[in-house]
């Protein structure tokens, strides 16, 4: 039987350890956070994170 490993990314894997980015992460729509965690995207600025939150948080 095959074993499958699943790797779950953490918010720090997306935004690093920047306090401002982590603080905004907690206020983002859940849909946007999930889509970022499932992707391989990394974010380095607050403006970029806000833009992605707006785009990815829409239904």
Order of alpha helices (4+ residues) and beta strands (2+ residues): alpha-alpha-alpha-alpha
